[in-house]
Amino acid sequence: MADAKTVKIRASLAIASTKGQPGRPRGKLTQLQKVTRLQQLLVQYPKGITIDEIAGHLQVDPRSARRYVKALRSELRTDLEPVTDGDGAKRWRIPDVDVPRRVAMRRTQAYALLAARPLFAGMRGSTVYEEIALASESLLGIARRPGRGPNGGLRGADLEQRFRYVSFAPKDYSERGEDLDNLFQAVADLRPIAFLYPSASAAFERVTVQPYALLLYKESIYALGLDVALQRVRTFELDFVRDSRLLADEPFELPPDFSVDDYAQGQFGLWRLDGVPVAAVIDFDPTIAGQISARRFHPSQRTEALASGGVRVHLAVGDSSELASWVVGFGPLAVVREPEALRVQVAETFAAALARYQPVNPQAKP
């Protein structure tokens, strides 16, 4: 059952939604994608390619193709030279001395990178995802080459289908492509961005943010950055970002002491430890001792064996809001030893859950 605040946020989302027609989002990042594809195209055609051929490959009109040629020279600082073929047609080419060097990569390295593709599946609909998909296609060309050893020469091995990351509960951001692209561009260029975001009262307010990083955490996308009005670093979940707009302000500088690691609290959220941490001690049943010992749930984690065969985990956390629900998830296989406040919170959660499963009096009227 969702709490009152969550219900308010969902209602506000429905009102504040600015979803438009499906399709590729507009903006600087989309042009950058086209320009990058043009660069790759020119590498594939060392003798040159005409404007009409460029337009056909990029699925744009000749006027746009000329604009991308100009952008390639100015934005990516790529030297191009016009050449005339035997039929008198003008072709654009990259001089031999400026052709980008190929990156050497073994099939094993390509397989390892391809294994992570499902991690980005929720980004479909964004230009960022299209860039990742384009890179994946290049990697597939390497991965599908005939290998050596016992399977040498077998083209049907398709190891990329049998070695991959499996998402736990992937989200679908296909309708959030423009906001994701804007956030990515703001992080990449260190430029401020403004968007609507739920306040403490669940009403949407426009915030201006200097985004420091984009984070993939528990299958969700978060922006970590400075709330300019509050002068405080916050995390913003993409699910609740609406009507994002890149600002024309001057680029900002990252604080010299900024580190993403300071905000990565493992299993327990994205926040920075300020003040004295809370010491927590949790005992786990022998049946899951191996599972617990093999995982690193938090940077402060310390594990010790118990005489019963179980394990005891020591943690030092600054925000215990997710700690109780984590312990509850283990049911009777975990018990909190310290602190007392956490023991009470977990016990009350179990009591409330148990109350929902009490026998219903069949004689009672609904």
Summary of the structure (lengths in Angstrom):
residues: 366
radius of gyration: 26.7
end to end distance: 19.7
largest distance: 95.0
contacts: 956
relative contact order: 0.08
helix: 41%
strand: 20%
